[in-house]
Amino acid sequence: MLEIDRIFPLREQLSSWRQSGQSIALVPTMGNLHAGHLSLVDKAKTVADRIVVTIFVNSIQFVAGEDFASYPRTIGQDRAKLAAIGTDILFHPLEEEIFPESPEQHTTVMVPSLDNIFCGKYRPGHFAGVATVVAKLLNIIQPDVAVFGEKDYQQLLVIKQLVRDLSMPVRIIDSPTVRESDGLAMSSRNIYLNAEERMIAPMLFQVLSRMKDEIINGNSAYTEIEQRAQDELGQAGFATEYVAIRAANNLAEAGTGDLVVLAAARLGTARLIDNVVIRR
């Protein structure tokens, strides 16, 4: 595995692969890799010849009061995990390589229709930060495909929208959420859960799954389903930000097409998000 921290040598290597007819997949991450991240790499290996994983803790997607300074940085362990599963390049740039000037002066990419709803409402500016750095990584690497997890569902839709709107020649591929044995969605921030909270945390997925079952069984009283779920989470100790049933393709009001049931809630110092999709 090559480890590169500068744009110019990265592009030189990618150019040589393209000239030999090899396809390239990108897996962007912020590091502290777990089995969910590694599943994205495995997915990428099924659709491209060469795999580039990026590790960049993106300061502009953290809002005031969040954990940018304390976000787990485990580059040594991450490097070993990526090498073990056959990653071709680890691109691990310094902030000044991505933002030669201050991040505050950098051009910003925003997807207005998704920017300030749900997670965007509670984390103002977060999705503009994500969209800006993902757009930059896509331009730097120019992959044939990029793989993103379904756990961060709103983020996935933001990225698909920016690729469509900016006519980027890249295919965005979803990869299913990877869960612990008790159903908790894997997340780098699960380490913030104490032992008691960790016992409670799987209830988020359980509640979403019951909502899905109700809808599949014909209950279309979505507001009532959402409220019951929020009450149940509150009684269990979650500080719920939202529980919502929405159109799966754009998070608009639910219609007759596919749906997504999504939620965000705090449990102690951990902010948990999860979702389940209903195909119909």
C-alpha positions as CSV (number, residue, x, y, z in Angstrom):
1,M,0.0,0.0,0.0
2,L,1.2,3.5,-0.9
3,E,0.8,6.2,1.7
4,I,0.7,9.7,0.1
5,D,0.0,13.1,1.8
6,R,0.4,15.5,-1.2
7,I,-1.9,16.1,-4.1
8,F,0.8,16.2,-6.9
9,P,2.3,12.7,-6.3
10,L,-1.2,11.2,-5.8
11,R,-2.3,12.5,-9.2
12,E,0.9,11.2,-10.8
13,Q,0.2,7.7,-9.5
14,L,-3.4,7.8,-10.4
15,S,-2.5,9.0,-13.9
16,S,-0.3,6.0,-14.5
17,W,-3.0,3.6,-13.5
18,R,-5.5,5.3,-15.8
19,Q,-3.1,5.2,-18.7
20,S,-2.9,1.4,-18.2
21,G,-6.7,1.2,-18.3
22,Q,-7.4,0.6,-14.7
23,S,-10.5,1.9,-12.9
24,I,-10.3,3.8,-9.6
25,A,-12.6,3.8,-6.6
26,L,-12.6,6.3,-3.7
27,V,-13.6,5.6,-0.1
28,P,-13.5,8.9,1.9
29,T,-13.2,8.6,5.7
30,M,-12.2,10.5,8.8
31,G,-10.2,7.6,10.1
32,N,-10.6,5.7,13.4
33,L,-11.7,2.8,11.1
34,H,-14.0,0.0,12.1
35,A,-15.6,-2.9,10.3
36,G,-18.2,-0.5,8.7
37,H,-15.4,1.5,7.0
38,L,-13.6,-1.7,5.9
39,S,-16.9,-3.0,4.3
40,L,-16.8,0.1,2.1
41,V,-13.3,-0.9,0.9
42,D,-14.5,-4.4,0.3
43,K,-17.4,-3.0,-1.8
44,A,-15.1,-0.8,-3.7
45,K,-12.9,-3.8,-4.6
46,T,-15.8,-5.4,-6.4
47,V,-16.3,-2.4,-8.7
48,A,-12.8,-1.0,-9.5
49,D,-9.3,-2.2,-10.1
50,R,-7.6,0.3,-7.7
51,I,-8.8,1.6,-4.3
52,V,-7.9,4.9,-2.8
53,V,-8.9,5.5,0.9
54,T,-8.7,9.0,2.3
55,I,-8.3,9.9,5.9
56,F,-8.9,13.5,6.6
57,V,-10.5,14.9,9.8
58,N,-12.4,17.7,8.2
59,S,-12.6,20.7,10.5
60,I,-15.3,22.5,8.6
61,Q,-17.9,19.8,9.1
62,F,-17.7,20.2,12.9
63,V,-19.9,22.8,14.3
64,A,-19.2,24.9,17.4
65,G,-18.9,22.9,20.6
66,E,-18.4,19.5,18.8
67,D,-15.5,17.1,19.1
68,F,-13.0,18.2,16.4
69,A,-10.1,18.5,18.9
70,S,-10.9,15.2,20.6
71,Y,-12.1,13.2,17.6
72,P,-10.2,9.8,17.7
73,R,-7.2,9.9,15.4
74,T,-5.7,6.4,15.1
75,I,-3.6,6.6,11.9
76,G,-1.2,3.8,12.9
77,Q,-4.1,1.3,13.4
78,D,-5.9,2.5,10.4
79,R,-2.9,2.1,8.2
80,A,-2.5,-1.5,9.3
81,K,-6.1,-2.3,8.7
82,L,-6.2,-0.8,5.2
83,A,-3.0,-2.5,4.2
84,A,-4.3,-5.9,5.4
85,I,-7.4,-5.7,3.1
86,G,-5.6,-4.7,0.0
87,T,-6.0,-0.9,-0.2
88,D,-3.8,0.5,-3.0
89,I,-3.4,4.1,-1.7
90,L,-4.0,5.8,1.6
91,F,-4.2,9.5,1.0
92,H,-3.7,11.2,4.3
93,P,-3.3,14.9,3.7
94,L,-2.5,17.6,6.1
95,E,-5.1,20.4,6.5
96,E,-2.9,22.9,4.6
97,E,-2.9,20.6,1.6
98,I,-6.7,20.6,1.4
99,F,-7.0,24.2,2.6
100,P,-3.9,26.2,1.4
101,E,-5.5,29.3,2.9
102,S,-7.7,29.3,6.0
103,P,-10.7,27.0,5.7
104,E,-13.0,30.1,6.4
105,Q,-11.8,31.7,3.2
106,H,-12.3,28.5,1.1
107,T,-15.0,28.2,-1.6
108,T,-18.0,26.5,-0.1
109,V,-20.2,23.9,-1.8
110,M,-23.8,23.6,-0.4
111,V,-26.9,21.6,-1.4
112,P,-29.7,23.9,-0.3
113,S,-32.5,21.4,-0.3
114,L,-30.8,19.2,2.2
115,D,-28.6,21.6,4.1
116,N,-30.8,22.7,7.0
117,I,-33.2,19.9,7.7
118,F,-32.9,17.0,10.1
119,C,-29.1,16.7,11.0
120,G,-28.5,20.0,9.2
121,K,-30.9,21.7,11.5
122,Y,-29.1,20.5,14.6
123,R,-25.6,20.9,13.1
124,P,-25.8,24.1,11.1
125,G,-23.1,24.3,8.4
126,H,-22.2,20.6,8.8
127,F,-23.4,19.4,5.4
128,A,-21.8,22.4,3.6
129,G,-18.5,21.3,5.3
130,V,-19.0,17.7,4.1
131,A,-20.0,18.7,0.6
132,T,-17.1,21.1,0.2
133,V,-14.4,18.5,1.2
134,V,-16.1,15.6,-0.7
135,A,-16.3,17.8,-3.8
136,K,-12.6,18.6,-3.4
137,L,-11.6,15.0,-2.9
138,L,-13.6,14.0,-6.0
139,N,-11.8,16.7,-8.0
140,I,-8.4,15.7,-6.7
141,I,-8.8,12.0,-7.3
142,Q,-11.3,11.9,-10.1
143,P,-12.4,8.4,-9.4
144,D,-14.7,6.3,-11.5
145,V,-16.7,5.4,-8.5
146,A,-17.0,6.5,-4.8
147,V,-18.5,4.4,-2.1
148,F,-20.4,5.8,0.9
149,G,-22.2,4.1,3.7
150,E,-26.0,4.2,4.2
151,K,-25.7,4.8,7.9
152,D,-25.1,8.5,7.2
153,Y,-28.2,8.6,5.0
154,Q,-28.7,12.4,4.7
155,Q,-25.0,12.8,3.9
156,L,-25.3,10.1,1.2
157,L,-28.2,12.1,-0.4
158,V,-26.2,15.3,-0.2
159,I,-23.3,13.7,-2.0
160,K,-25.5,12.2,-4.7
161,Q,-27.2,15.6,-5.2
162,L,-23.9,17.6,-5.5
163,V,-22.6,15.0,-8.0
164,R,-25.7,15.4,-10.1
165,D,-25.9,19.2,-9.8
166,L,-22.2,19.7,-10.7
167,S,-22.2,17.1,-13.5
168,M,-19.3,15.2,-11.9
169,P,-18.3,12.1,-13.9
170,V,-18.4,9.7,-10.9
171,R,-20.8,7.0,-9.9
172,I,-21.8,7.1,-6.2
173,I,-22.4,3.6,-4.7
174,D,-24.3,2.9,-1.5
175,S,-23.0,0.3,1.0
176,P,-25.3,-1.1,3.7
177,T,-24.9,-0.2,7.3
178,V,-22.7,-2.6,9.3
179,R,-24.1,-3.3,12.8
180,E,-22.8,-4.8,16.0
181,S,-24.3,-8.2,17.0
182,D,-27.1,-6.4,19.0
183,G,-28.1,-4.1,16.1
184,L,-26.2,-0.9,17.0
185,A,-24.9,0.8,13.9
186,M,-21.1,0.9,14.0
187,S,-19.8,4.4,14.4
188,S,-16.5,5.9,15.4
189,R,-18.3,7.9,18.1
190,N,-19.7,4.8,19.8
191,I,-16.6,5.0,22.0
192,Y,-18.3,7.9,23.8
193,L,-20.9,5.5,25.3
194,N,-20.3,4.3,28.8
195,A,-21.2,0.8,29.8
196,E,-24.8,1.6,30.8
197,E,-25.4,3.7,27.7
198,R,-24.0,1.0,25.5
199,M,-26.6,-1.4,26.8
200,I,-29.4,1.1,25.9
201,A,-28.0,2.2,22.6
202,P,-29.3,-0.7,20.4
203,M,-32.9,0.4,21.2
204,L,-32.6,3.1,18.6
205,F,-32.4,0.5,15.8
206,Q,-35.1,-1.6,17.5
207,V,-37.5,1.4,17.5
208,L,-36.8,2.2,13.9
209,S,-37.3,-1.5,13.0
210,R,-40.7,-1.5,14.7
211,M,-41.7,1.6,12.8
212,K,-40.7,-0.1,9.6
213,D,-42.8,-3.1,10.5
214,E,-45.9,-1.0,11.2
215,I,-45.6,0.8,7.9
216,I,-45.1,-2.5,6.0
217,N,-48.2,-3.8,7.7
218,G,-50.3,-1.0,6.4
219,N,-50.2,1.8,9.1
220,S,-49.9,5.1,7.3
221,A,-50.5,7.3,10.3
222,Y,-46.9,8.5,10.1
223,T,-47.1,11.4,12.5
224,E,-48.5,9.1,15.2
225,I,-45.8,6.5,14.5
226,E,-43.1,9.1,14.8
227,Q,-44.5,10.5,18.1
228,R,-44.8,7.0,19.7
229,A,-41.2,6.3,18.7
230,Q,-40.0,9.6,20.1
231,D,-41.8,9.0,23.4
232,E,-40.4,5.5,23.7
233,L,-36.8,6.7,23.1
234,G,-37.3,9.5,25.6
235,Q,-38.5,7.1,28.3
236,A,-35.4,5.0,27.7
237,G,-33.1,8.0,28.3
238,F,-32.4,9.3,24.8
239,A,-32.5,13.0,24.1
240,T,-34.2,12.8,20.7
241,E,-33.5,15.4,18.0
242,Y,-35.8,13.9,15.4
243,V,-37.6,10.7,14.3
244,A,-39.0,11.0,10.8
245,I,-40.6,9.0,8.0
246,R,-39.7,10.6,4.6
247,A,-39.3,9.9,0.9
248,A,-36.1,7.8,0.5
249,N,-34.8,9.7,-2.5
250,N,-34.9,13.3,-1.2
251,L,-36.3,13.4,2.4
252,A,-39.4,15.1,1.2
253,E,-42.8,14.3,2.8
254,A,-43.6,10.6,2.5
255,G,-45.5,9.6,-0.6
256,T,-46.2,6.3,-2.4
257,G,-42.6,5.5,-3.2
258,D,-39.7,4.1,-1.2
259,L,-39.4,5.5,2.4
260,V,-36.6,6.0,4.9
261,V,-37.2,6.0,8.6
262,L,-34.4,8.0,10.2
263,A,-33.5,9.3,13.6
264,A,-30.9,11.2,15.6
265,A,-30.7,11.1,19.4
266,R,-28.1,11.8,22.1
267,L,-27.3,9.3,24.8
268,G,-24.9,10.8,27.3
269,T,-22.2,12.6,25.3
270,A,-22.7,10.4,22.2
271,R,-24.9,11.5,19.3
272,L,-26.3,8.5,17.5
273,I,-27.9,8.4,14.1
274,D,-29.6,5.5,12.3
275,N,-32.1,4.7,9.6
276,V,-34.0,1.9,7.9
277,V,-35.2,2.0,4.3
278,I,-38.6,0.6,3.1
279,R,-38.7,-0.5,-0.5
280,R,-42.1,-0.5,-2.1
